[in-house]
Amino acid sequence: MLIVGWQERVDLPLLGLSNLKAKIDTGARTSALHATDIATFDRDGLPWVRFHTRFDDDAHDTDVECPVHDRRDVKNTSGIPETRIIIQTKFRIATRLWKIDLSLTERTEMKFRMIVGRTALRGHSILVNPGKRNLTTMPPAKRRKH
């Protein structure tokens, strides 16, 4: 059993994104990734999506392209359903790596640019301690140099 806090650092290696501050949110079914300038296009007859994402206010946007996995109605933070593009990618927390579905949505005004929902955690022997954070890694500012 891996015990994680309500906030952890995670990686999305297939998207080239690492050390992302994410909220582990068991109240959310679907995981969400901050995305702007979302545009779909065809590549070799298959639907793909291109978007920008940013995780630190002083960082530059990262451009990402990947196949579209699905489109689903997902309730936003206000409880209003909206149709979102869903991508599938690899997700790493601590030393564990598995595939998850991520909905793409604008989260600029949100404190966390990524939400890890309960569907992503189900079946992976994860226990969330809501009173702790960063149990799997220390945030960058607190990491010690050896």
N, CA, C and O of each residue as an XYZ file, in Angstrom:
584
protein
N       0.851     -1.186      0.000
C       0.000      0.000      0.000
C       0.894      1.246      0.000
O       1.769      1.395      0.852
N       0.657      2.134     -0.969
C       1.384      3.402     -1.032
C       0.521      4.476     -0.391
O      -0.613      4.700     -0.816
N       1.047      5.136      0.621
C       0.313      6.220      1.276
C       0.779      7.534      0.671
O       1.971      7.839      0.653
N      -0.196      8.317      0.170
C       0.089      9.621     -0.422
C      -0.677     10.687      0.343
O      -1.655     10.391      1.030
N      -0.230     11.919      0.221
C      -0.926     13.039      0.834
C      -1.945     13.634     -0.126
O      -2.080     13.177     -1.261
N      -2.654     14.649      0.329
C      -3.671     15.290     -0.512
C      -3.031     16.110     -1.628
O      -3.698     16.464     -2.600
N      -1.741     16.411     -1.490
C      -0.971     17.106     -2.534
C       0.320     16.329     -2.732
O       1.004     15.985     -1.768
N       0.649     16.055     -3.999
C       1.867     15.317     -4.308
C       2.485     15.858     -5.587
O       1.827     16.558     -6.356
N       3.750     15.531     -5.810
C       4.436     15.823     -7.066
C       4.337     14.581     -7.944
O       4.620     13.470     -7.495
N       3.934     14.777     -9.199
C       3.723     13.657    -10.108
C       4.381     13.954    -11.451
O       4.756     15.091    -11.736
N       4.514     12.919    -12.266
C       5.083     13.055    -13.605
C       4.102     12.516    -14.636
O       3.344     11.584    -14.367
N       4.128     13.120    -15.819
C       3.421     12.623    -16.997
C       4.488     12.455    -18.077
O       4.595     13.294    -18.972
N       5.281     11.377    -18.004
C       6.477     11.255    -18.843
C       6.205     11.232    -20.343
O       7.022     11.749    -21.105
N       5.104     10.661    -20.799
C       4.828     10.640    -22.236
C       4.526     12.034    -22.782
O       4.654     12.277    -23.982
N       4.124     12.951    -21.895
C       3.845     14.329    -22.303
C       5.053     15.236    -22.063
O       5.020     16.420    -22.398
N       6.113     14.682    -21.485
C       7.303     15.480    -21.202
C       7.130     16.396    -20.009
O       7.825     17.407    -19.903
N       6.219     16.065    -19.111
C       5.935     16.904    -17.947
C       6.358     16.169    -16.683
O       5.999     15.009    -16.478
N       7.126     16.854    -15.836
C       7.599     16.211    -14.612
C       7.520     17.164    -13.430
O       7.499     18.386    -13.581
N       7.477     16.558    -12.243
C       7.471     17.294    -10.984
C       6.299     18.270    -10.888
O       6.458     19.401    -10.427
N       5.127     17.824    -11.327
C       3.942     18.676    -11.319
C       3.267     18.640     -9.958
O       3.086     17.568     -9.382
N       2.898     19.791     -9.446
C       2.150     19.855     -8.194
C       0.703     19.476     -8.514
O       0.030     20.150     -9.293
N       0.236     18.386     -7.900
C      -1.110     17.891     -8.185
C      -1.885     17.704     -6.894
O      -1.321     17.365     -5.854
N      -3.181     17.930     -6.980
C      -4.083     17.668     -5.862
C      -4.648     16.271     -6.040
O      -5.200     15.947     -7.092
N      -4.511     15.443     -5.014
C      -5.078     14.106     -5.022
C      -6.498     14.277     -4.487
O      -6.696     14.491     -3.291
N      -7.480     14.180     -5.375
C      -8.855     14.577     -5.062
C      -9.808     13.395     -5.226
O     -10.316     13.141     -6.318
N     -10.044     12.672     -4.124
C     -10.932     11.508     -4.196
C     -12.390     11.911     -4.382
O     -13.238     11.057     -4.639
N     -12.689     13.193     -4.256
C     -14.046     13.679     -4.523
C     -14.305     13.868     -6.008
O     -15.452     14.005     -6.432
N     -13.237     13.876     -6.800
C     -13.359     14.015     -8.255
C     -13.256     12.629     -8.880
O     -12.369     11.852     -8.525
N     -14.146     12.318     -9.799
C     -14.067     11.029    -10.487
C     -12.947     11.038    -11.515
O     -12.107     10.138    -11.546
N     -12.947     12.071    -12.360
C     -12.025     12.149    -13.491
C     -10.846     13.055    -13.163
O     -11.021     14.101    -12.538
N      -9.663     12.665    -13.575
C      -8.487     13.515    -13.426
C      -8.528     14.615    -14.475
O      -9.078     14.425    -15.559
N      -7.946     15.765    -14.152
C      -7.973     16.911    -15.061
C      -6.592     17.539    -15.151
O      -5.847     17.602    -14.173
N      -6.277     17.997    -16.340
C      -4.994     18.647    -16.617
C      -5.271     20.037    -17.184
O      -6.118     20.200    -18.062
N      -4.552     21.033    -16.676
C      -4.684     22.395    -17.191
C      -4.263     22.455    -18.654
O      -3.169     22.016    -19.009
N      -5.130     22.996    -19.496
C      -4.814     23.119    -20.923
C      -5.469     24.367    -21.483
O      -6.616     24.681    -21.166
N      -4.716     25.077    -22.326
C      -5.261     26.232    -23.043
C      -4.981     26.039    -24.526
O      -4.188     25.182    -24.916
N      -5.637     26.841    -25.338
C      -5.463     26.777    -26.794
C      -5.631     25.341    -27.303
O      -4.831     24.855    -28.102
N      -6.672     24.684    -26.831
C      -6.947     23.296    -27.204
C      -7.462     23.260    -28.642
O      -8.444     23.926    -28.970
N      -6.802     22.487    -29.491
C      -7.213     22.376    -30.895
C      -7.072     20.924    -31.337
O      -6.047     20.284    -31.100
N      -8.114     20.417    -31.979
C      -8.047     19.056    -32.498
C      -7.657     19.083    -33.969
O      -7.917     20.056    -34.677
N      -7.029     18.000    -34.417
C      -6.623     17.871    -35.810
C      -6.501     16.389    -36.134
O      -6.485     15.554    -35.230
N      -6.415     16.061    -37.411
C      -6.240     14.673    -37.836
C      -4.775     14.396    -38.124
O      -4.076     15.221    -38.714
N      -4.323     13.230    -37.701
C      -2.978     12.762    -38.028
C      -3.118     11.298    -38.450
O      -3.515     10.443    -37.658
N      -2.791     11.032    -39.694
C      -2.903      9.677    -40.243
C      -4.318      9.121    -40.069
O      -4.499      7.933    -39.802
N      -5.322      9.997    -40.225
C      -6.715      9.573    -40.150
C      -7.265      9.400    -38.745
O      -8.402      8.959    -38.578
N      -6.471      9.742    -37.725
C      -6.915      9.609    -36.339
C      -7.002     10.984    -35.677
O      -6.232     11.882    -36.017
N      -7.943     11.159    -34.725
C      -8.063     12.449    -34.035
C      -6.943     12.668    -33.028
O      -6.667     11.809    -32.191
N      -6.311     13.812    -33.118
C      -5.264     14.230    -32.184
C      -5.659     15.574    -31.583
O      -6.571     16.245    -32.068
N      -4.957     15.951    -30.520
C      -5.182     17.243    -29.877
C      -3.833     17.903    -29.625
O      -2.837     17.247    -29.317
N      -3.840     19.230    -29.768
C      -2.671     20.066    -29.464
C      -3.136     21.074    -28.416
O      -4.215     21.654    -28.537
N      -2.309     21.278    -27.383
C      -2.678     22.248    -26.347
C      -1.424     22.785    -25.675
O      -0.333     22.236    -25.826
N      -1.603     23.861    -24.936
C      -0.540     24.456    -24.121
C      -0.864     24.155    -22.663
O      -2.031     24.112    -22.272
N       0.164     23.950    -21.875
C      -0.033     23.793    -20.436
C       1.092     24.523    -19.715
O       2.186     24.680    -20.259
N       0.826     24.964    -18.506
C       1.805     25.683    -17.689
C       1.549     25.306    -16.238
O       0.402     25.278    -15.792
N       2.617     25.015    -15.500
C       2.440     24.590    -14.117
C       2.976     25.557    -13.091
O       2.534     25.530    -11.943
N       3.882     26.384    -13.447
C       4.383     27.392    -12.524
C       4.118     28.747    -13.152
O       4.255     28.915    -14.364
N       3.739     29.714    -12.326
C       3.380     31.023    -12.871
C       4.511     31.679    -13.645
O       4.256     32.451    -14.569
N       5.763     31.385    -13.285
C       6.884     31.995    -13.988
C       7.416     31.120    -15.127
O       8.342     31.522    -15.832
N       6.848     29.950    -15.308
C       7.316     29.044    -16.371
C       6.659     29.403    -17.703
O       5.633     30.082    -17.747
N       7.267     28.938    -18.767
C       6.702     29.131    -20.095
C       5.715     28.024    -20.397
O       5.765     26.952    -19.795
N       4.814     28.290    -21.335
C       3.876     27.253    -21.755
C       4.637     26.097    -22.383
O       5.653     26.295    -23.049
N       4.140     24.899    -22.166
C       4.664     23.709    -22.815
C       3.644     23.287    -23.853
O       2.460     23.161    -23.542
N       4.086     23.068    -25.083
C       3.202     22.602    -26.147
C       3.177     21.083    -26.126
O       4.221     20.434    -26.051
N       1.967     20.518    -26.196
C       1.800     19.073    -26.147
C       0.903     18.649    -27.303
O      -0.074     19.327    -27.620
N       1.236     17.524    -27.932
C       0.388     16.893    -28.946
C       0.249     15.428    -28.578
O       1.236     14.775    -28.240
N      -0.974     14.905    -28.640
C      -1.196     13.494    -28.355
C      -2.544     13.054    -28.945
O      -3.386     13.889    -29.277
N      -2.737     11.749    -29.070
C      -4.004     11.261    -29.617
C      -5.170     11.569    -28.685
O      -5.009     11.596    -27.465
N      -6.337     11.801    -29.264
C      -7.573     11.949    -28.490
C      -8.043     10.540    -28.147
O      -8.171      9.691    -29.028
N      -8.295     10.297    -26.878
C      -8.780      8.981    -26.444
C     -10.305      8.928    -26.473
O     -10.891      7.911    -26.843
N     -10.954     10.053    -26.074
C     -12.412     10.066    -25.937
C     -12.878     11.506    -25.765
O     -12.071     12.423    -25.611
N     -14.174     11.683    -25.794
C     -14.825     12.938    -25.392
C     -15.902     12.546    -24.403
O     -16.694     11.643    -24.671
N     -15.940     13.224    -23.249
C     -16.895     12.859    -22.198
C     -17.481     14.103    -21.561
O     -16.871     15.172    -21.539
N     -18.693     13.922    -21.041
C     -19.278     14.961    -20.213
C     -18.711     14.803    -18.807
O     -18.838     13.744    -18.193
N     -18.087     15.861    -18.305
C     -17.468     15.874    -16.988
C     -18.035     17.070    -16.245
O     -18.149     18.157    -16.810
N     -18.396     16.874    -14.967
C     -18.887     18.003    -14.168
C     -17.701     18.854    -13.731
O     -16.715     18.348    -13.193
N     -17.819     20.161    -13.974
C     -16.745     21.068    -13.558
C     -16.847     21.335    -12.058
O     -17.693     20.750    -11.380
N     -15.991     22.211    -11.536
C     -15.978     22.473    -10.095
C     -17.281     23.067     -9.583
O     -17.560     23.014     -8.386
N     -18.081     23.635    -10.484
C     -19.389     24.171    -10.098
C     -20.495     23.127    -10.234
O     -21.655     23.417     -9.943
N     -20.151     21.928    -10.670
C     -21.134     20.870    -10.823
C     -21.876     20.895    -12.145
O     -22.850     20.164    -12.324
N     -21.423     21.732    -13.078
C     -22.080     21.854    -14.383
C     -21.372     20.944    -15.384
O     -20.156     21.041    -15.553
N     -22.128     20.053    -16.058
C     -21.484     19.169    -17.036
C     -20.959     19.946    -18.241
O     -21.607     20.869    -18.735
N     -19.778     19.554    -18.701
C     -19.203     20.118    -19.919
C     -18.493     19.003    -20.663
O     -17.914     18.106    -20.050
N     -18.540     19.064    -21.992
C     -17.874     18.041    -22.794
C     -16.394     18.369    -22.872
O     -16.006     19.476    -23.246
N     -15.569     17.382    -22.510
C     -14.124     17.581    -22.506
C     -13.447     16.515    -23.359
O     -13.943     15.400    -23.518
N     -12.297     16.900    -23.900
C     -11.437     15.942    -24.585
C     -10.694     15.157    -23.515
O     -10.198     15.722    -22.540
N     -10.625     13.841    -23.714
C      -9.915     12.952    -22.796
C      -8.696     12.390    -23.525
O      -8.799     11.899    -24.649
N      -7.547     12.473    -22.868
C      -6.343     11.842    -23.398
C      -5.953     10.713    -22.445
O      -6.365     10.699    -21.285
N      -5.171      9.784    -22.937
C      -4.636      8.711    -22.104
C      -3.123      8.843    -22.107
O      -2.504      9.002    -23.160
N      -2.530      8.775    -20.914
C      -1.080      8.919    -20.825
C      -0.561      8.167    -19.614
O      -1.340      7.715    -18.775
N       0.742      8.035    -19.525
C       1.374      7.409    -18.359
C       1.449      8.419    -17.223
O       1.687      9.606    -17.448
N       1.243      7.938    -16.006
C       1.223      8.736    -14.792
C       2.181      8.097    -13.795
O       2.141      6.887    -13.571
N       3.043      8.920    -13.197
C       3.982      8.399    -12.194
C       3.783      9.144    -10.892
O       3.738     10.373    -10.851
N       3.664      8.363     -9.829
C       3.681      8.913     -8.475
C       4.617      8.019     -7.669
O       4.474      6.796     -7.674
N       5.560      8.623     -6.988
C       6.639      7.896     -6.313
C       7.353      7.052     -7.368
O       7.797      7.591     -8.382
N       7.470      5.755     -7.154
C       8.145      4.893     -8.124
C       7.162      4.124     -8.990
O       7.574      3.302     -9.809
N       5.882      4.375     -8.825
C       4.858      3.633     -9.563
C       4.457      4.362    -10.845
O       4.389      5.591    -10.886
N       4.195      3.578    -11.885
C       3.852      4.133    -13.195
C       2.703      3.325    -13.790
O       2.771      2.097    -13.845
N       1.643      4.011    -14.237
C       0.535      3.352    -14.910
C      -0.187      4.338    -15.814
O       0.084      5.538    -15.780
N      -1.105      3.827    -16.619
C      -1.839      4.641    -17.580
C      -3.101      5.219    -16.926
O      -3.811      4.519    -16.204
N      -3.370      6.509    -17.189
C      -4.593      7.145    -16.690
C      -5.261      7.931    -17.821
O      -4.643      8.242    -18.838
N      -6.535      8.238    -17.610
C      -7.279      9.149    -18.474
C      -7.225     10.535    -17.847
O      -7.353     10.681    -16.631
N      -7.034     11.557    -18.687
C      -6.996     12.951    -18.231
C      -7.940     13.785    -19.077
O      -7.893     13.730    -20.306
N      -8.793     14.553    -18.427
C      -9.605     15.510    -19.179
C      -8.806     16.802    -19.306
O      -8.062     17.177    -18.399
N      -8.968     17.474    -20.436
C      -8.270     18.738    -20.678
C      -9.227     19.880    -20.398
O     -10.335     19.908    -20.933
N      -8.812     20.818    -19.569
C      -9.665     21.951    -19.218
C      -8.814     23.122    -18.747
O      -7.711     22.933    -18.234
N      -9.321     24.302    -18.920
C      -8.659     25.541    -18.478
C      -8.746     25.617    -16.955
O      -9.844     25.645    -16.398
N      -7.598     25.651    -16.277
C      -7.543     25.705    -14.813
C      -6.674     26.873    -14.330
O      -6.110     26.814    -13.238
N      -6.567     27.920    -15.131
C      -5.689     29.051    -14.797
C      -6.008     29.631    -13.426
O      -5.096     29.967    -12.670
N      -7.269     29.751    -13.101
C      -7.662     30.379    -11.838
C      -7.664     29.416    -10.662
O      -7.934     29.819     -9.531
N      -7.369     28.159    -10.915
C      -7.368     27.155     -9.851
C      -5.989     27.080     -9.198
O      -4.974     27.336     -9.847
N      -5.958     26.733     -7.926
C      -4.693     26.610     -7.213
C      -3.863     25.453     -7.766
O      -2.638     25.540     -7.838
N      -4.535     24.373     -8.153
C      -3.838     23.209     -8.695
C      -4.149     23.064    -10.171
O      -5.312     23.051    -10.573
N      -3.107     22.956    -10.972
C      -3.288     22.828    -12.415
C      -3.520     21.379    -12.831
O      -3.801     21.095    -13.995
N      -3.398     20.458    -11.861
C      -3.736     19.067    -12.131
C      -4.469     18.490    -10.936
O      -4.082     18.687     -9.784
N      -5.547     17.767    -11.244
C      -6.323     17.043    -10.244
C      -6.208     15.561    -10.581
O      -6.424     15.157    -11.723
N      -5.869     14.761     -9.584
C      -5.841     13.306     -9.764
C      -7.089     12.756     -9.091
O      -7.208     12.769     -7.866
N      -8.019     12.272     -9.908
C      -9.296     11.769     -9.407
C      -9.236     10.312     -8.976
O      -8.238      9.622     -9.180
N     -10.332      9.866     -8.373
C     -10.350      8.522     -7.793
C     -10.254      7.407     -8.832
O      -9.729      6.337     -8.523
N     -10.744      7.623    -10.057
C     -10.639      6.590    -11.090
C      -9.180      6.292    -11.413
O      -8.834      5.141    -11.679
N      -8.323      7.299    -11.396
C      -6.896      7.101    -11.674
C      -6.209      6.315    -10.567
O      -5.212      5.638    -10.815
N      -6.730      6.398     -9.357
C      -6.100      5.742     -8.208
C      -6.627      4.330     -7.977
O      -5.936      3.487     -7.405
N      -7.858      4.078     -8.427
C      -8.522      2.801     -8.171
C      -7.693      1.635     -8.712
O      -7.197      1.677     -9.838
N      -7.554      0.605     -7.894
C      -6.858     -0.604     -8.315
C      -5.351     -0.534     -8.228
O      -4.670     -1.425     -8.735
N      -4.803      0.503     -7.598
C      -3.342      0.653     -7.524
C      -2.818      0.688     -6.089
O      -1.698      1.138     -5.848
N      -3.621      0.218     -5.142
C      -3.210      0.131     -3.729
C      -2.675      1.461     -3.210
O      -1.577      1.544     -2.659
N      -3.496      2.505     -3.406
C      -3.152      3.853     -2.943
C      -4.060      4.222     -1.775
O      -5.274      4.025     -1.840
N      -3.479      4.748     -0.723
C      -4.228      5.250      0.414
C      -3.912      6.737      0.547
O      -2.742      7.118      0.591
N      -4.940      7.578      0.612
C      -4.737      9.026      0.703
C      -4.895      9.466      2.148
O      -5.937      9.236      2.762
N      -3.862     10.099      2.690
C      -3.913     10.691      4.019
C      -4.263     12.165      3.826
O      -3.409     12.944      3.401
N      -5.512     12.567      4.131
C      -5.929     13.952      3.863
C      -5.276     14.994      4.760
O      -5.405     16.191      4.501
N      -4.578     14.565      5.809
C      -3.913     15.501      6.706
C      -2.455     15.746      6.354
O      -1.783     16.530      7.025
N      -1.959     15.100      5.329
C      -0.551     15.224      4.951
C      -0.416     15.598      3.486
O      -1.353     15.436      2.705
N       0.757     16.100      3.119
C       1.055     16.365      1.713
C       2.516     16.051      1.438
O       3.349     16.023      2.344
N       2.806     15.814      0.162
C       4.166     15.527     -0.297
C       4.810     14.367      0.472
O       5.961     14.459      0.901
N       4.064     13.291      0.638
C       4.602     12.110      1.314
C       5.513     11.295      0.399
O       6.364     10.549      0.882
N       5.343     11.429     -0.917
C       6.149     10.641     -1.849
C       7.404     11.374     -2.302
O       8.376     10.738     -2.709
N       7.397     12.679     -2.238
C       8.565     13.496     -2.578
C       8.479     14.793     -1.798
O       7.397     15.215     -1.391
N       9.605     15.410     -1.598
C       9.596     16.732     -0.989
C       9.506     17.761     -2.105
O      10.062     17.544     -3.182
N       8.813     18.886     -1.872
C       8.763     19.928     -2.888
C      10.164     20.439     -3.215
O      11.060     20.345     -2.376
N      10.371     20.981     -4.428
C      11.718     21.383     -4.871
C      12.461     22.283     -3.896
O      13.663     22.095     -3.706
N      11.809     23.239     -3.279
C      12.490     24.181     -2.402
C      13.068     23.510     -1.154
O      13.993     24.046     -0.543
N      12.536     22.347     -0.766
C      12.978     21.687      0.453
C      13.898     20.508      0.191
O      14.367     19.874      1.137
N      14.164     20.202     -1.057
C      15.054     19.086     -1.364
C      16.473     19.427     -0.959
O      16.938     20.543     -1.191
N      17.159     18.479     -0.361
C      18.541     18.687      0.070
C      19.484     18.263     -1.029
O      19.237     17.290     -1.740
N      20.560     18.996     -1.160
C      21.616     18.627     -2.109
C      22.658     17.834     -1.347
O      23.042     18.209     -0.240
N      23.120     16.730     -1.938
C      24.117     15.880     -1.284
C      25.495     16.205     -1.791
O      26.472     15.593     -1.358
